[in-house]
Amino acid sequence: MNGTGITFNSYGNIIADQASTWWRIVDFSGNQLANFGTDTAGSNAIQFNRELDIGNFQINTGHTVTSADNGDIHFAKGGGGAANIYAGDVHYNSLVKSSLLSLKRDVKKADTAYWAQLVNSIDLATYQYKSDDNTSHLRLSSIVDNVNDTKQWQLPDVFISRDEDGKLNGVDDSVLLNATLATVQEQQKEIDQLNGHNMELEARLNKLEAKLNG
């Protein structure tokens, strides 16, 4: 042991010398295929410089994660259930919300008037994120006020998402979307009532005209 290399022990384990920083796998041409950081400070990462295949899961050097057998990719918690995913802009072909009745309990018909009232109480704002640059487009949404003790932006709590520690996290778009649908249904009820009232007035007007012309 010279202090910077590696050794194999009797069990076949690779052991880094005290002052070593990397263990590298290199091809015949000198290209680094994999680098294993061995420094005791933990500053040097483990690096793979070609596609990495783990079962049906493939990660390549072109920023692509692939399902080798074309199956779905699941992000799961170790204790069961699905894990939350945090990302920037998400581009997708379709978005499917799990809404199977078999997965639900305490199912009751929603009071659409109540939800419409909540939606109409939301303060909307235009803004940009602090991380946006000058080319970013103007954004529009509700605001989760995690700054002021006395909230300056109205957003009912039922639309607010929290993380696993209970801290304010953002807007629950799934609830907000369906509450907006409830608002549309309430507006359609009002439109139908107005249309019915107009038809009644039109019928009465036609009768009156018929009498006058009779």
DAHU-V135133 format. One record per run of one state. SS is the DSSP state (A for helix, B for strand, O for the rest). FROM is the first residue (numbers start at 1). TO is the last residue. If there is no record, write none. Layout:
ss=<SS | SS>
from=<FROM | FROM>
to=<TO | TO>
This chain:
ss=<O | B | O | B | O | B | O | B | O | B | O | B | O | B | O | B | O | B | O | B | O | A | O | A | O | B | O | B | O | A | B | O | B | O | A | O>
from=<1 | 6 | 9 | 14 | 17 | 22 | 27 | 32 | 38 | 46 | 49 | 52 | 55 | 57 | 60 | 65 | 68 | 76 | 77 | 82 | 83 | 101 | 104 | 112 | 121 | 124 | 128 | 139 | 143 | 157 | 160 | 163 | 168 | 172 | 173 | 214>
to=<5 | 8 | 13 | 16 | 21 | 26 | 31 | 37 | 45 | 48 | 51 | 54 | 56 | 59 | 64 | 67 | 75 | 76 | 81 | 82 | 100 | 103 | 111 | 120 | 123 | 127 | 138 | 142 | 156 | 159 | 162 | 167 | 171 | 172 | 213 | 214>
